[in-house]
Amino acid sequence: MPRFTSCSLRVLERTFAVVRLDARVEVPADLLEASAAGEFFACVRTPDELSIVCDEASVPADARVERGFACLGVVGPLAFELVGLLAELTRVLADEGIALFAISSFDTDYVLVRRVELARAVRALRAAGHRVDGE
């Protein structure tokens, strides 16, 4: 199995929100429409909730929301057999006291941090040997 050593990340330009809706509701149509034009959109349904990560400007009015996230995407695609990538990124950020919200797609991983922590997160990741484009 390939082991993770270092990676390249890119900072997405938009500011994101993490939205929590009731597990029984459908994904709001306006969010789906906005996601078609956006750079990043994620939706996860569990028995307890519907979580959506979307552009901060697209948040439904009646939702529970955490705002102000920057998103760093690992340049992929990544092999499914790759071991330790998220563990390393979360370790670097945890050592700096930076909370994160992680999302994986088929091709790669994304880490969201509060935008106010972005510069510190980028510095820490670069100091750990990772390349980060954007800010």
C-alpha positions in Angstrom: 0.0 0.0 0.0 1.3 3.5 -0.9 2.0 5.6 2.2 1.3 9.3 2.3 4.3 11.6 2.4 3.3 15.1 1.3 0.6 16.6 -0.9 -0.5 19.6 -2.8 -3.6 21.5 -1.7 -5.5 24.4 -3.2 -7.6 26.9 -1.4 -11.0 27.3 -3.0 -12.1 30.9 -3.5 -15.5 31.0 -1.9 -16.5 31.1 1.7 -18.6 28.1 2.8 -21.2 27.2 5.4 -22.0 23.9 7.0 -25.8 23.5 7.2 -27.8 21.1 9.3 -31.4 20.2 8.3 -33.8 17.6 9.6 -33.1 14.1 8.3 -36.5 13.8 6.7 -36.4 16.9 4.4 -35.4 16.9 0.8 -32.3 18.8 -0.3 -33.7 22.3 -1.0 -34.1 22.9 -4.7 -32.4 26.3 -4.6 -29.3 24.7 -3.0 -29.2 22.1 -5.8 -29.5 24.8 -8.4 -26.7 26.9 -6.7 -24.5 23.8 -6.5 -24.6 23.4 -10.3 -22.8 26.8 -10.6 -20.6 26.5 -7.5 -17.1 25.3 -7.0 -17.9 22.9 -4.2 -21.0 21.3 -2.7 -21.4 18.3 -0.4 -24.5 16.6 1.0 -24.6 13.8 3.5 -27.8 12.2 4.9 -27.7 10.1 8.1 -30.7 8.8 10.1 -30.3 11.9 12.3 -29.6 14.7 10.0 -29.0 16.1 6.5 -25.7 18.0 6.4 -24.8 20.2 3.5 -21.7 22.2 2.7 -22.4 25.0 0.3 -21.5 28.5 -0.7 -22.3 30.8 2.3 -24.5 32.9 0.1 -26.8 29.9 -0.6 -27.8 29.0 3.0 -31.5 28.4 3.6 -33.0 30.9 6.0 -34.5 28.4 8.4 -31.4 26.2 8.8 -29.0 25.6 11.6 -25.7 26.8 10.2 -22.0 27.3 10.9 -20.6 30.0 8.6 -17.2 31.3 7.6 -15.3 28.3 6.3 -12.5 28.2 3.9 -12.0 25.0 1.9 -8.6 23.4 1.1 -8.8 20.6 -1.5 -6.1 18.0 -1.9 -5.0 17.9 -5.5 -6.0 14.5 -6.8 -7.1 12.0 -7.9 -5.8 10.0 -5.0 -5.5 6.2 -4.8 -8.0 4.5 -2.5 -5.1 2.5 -1.1 -3.2 5.6 0.0 -2.7 5.4 3.8 -2.4 8.3 6.2 -3.3 11.4 4.2 -6.1 12.7 6.3 -4.4 11.6 9.5 -1.4 13.8 8.6 -3.4 16.8 7.6 -5.5 16.6 10.7 -2.4 16.1 12.9 -0.8 19.2 11.5 -3.9 21.3 12.1 -4.6 19.8 15.5 -1.0 20.6 16.6 -1.8 24.3 15.8 -5.1 24.1 17.6 -7.1 24.5 14.4 -10.5 22.7 14.2 -11.5 21.2 10.9 -14.4 19.6 9.0 -13.2 16.9 6.6 -15.0 15.6 3.5 -13.9 13.0 1.1 -15.0 12.5 -2.5 -14.2 9.6 -4.9 -11.1 11.4 -6.2 -9.8 13.4 -3.3 -10.2 14.9 0.2 -11.2 18.4 1.4 -10.5 20.1 4.7 -12.6 23.1 5.8 -11.3 25.5 8.4 -12.6 28.7 9.7 -11.6 31.5 7.3 -10.1 33.4 10.2 -7.8 30.5 10.8 -6.8 30.0 7.1 -3.5 31.9 7.1 -2.4 30.0 10.2 -3.5 26.7 8.7 -1.7 27.4 5.4 1.5 28.3 7.3 1.4 25.1 9.4 0.7 22.9 6.3 3.6 24.5 4.4 5.9 24.2 7.4 5.0 20.4 7.5 6.2 20.1 3.9 2.9 20.4 2.0 2.4 22.7 -1.0 -0.6 25.0 -0.7 -1.7 27.2 -3.6 -4.0 30.2 -3.0 -5.0 31.9 0.2 
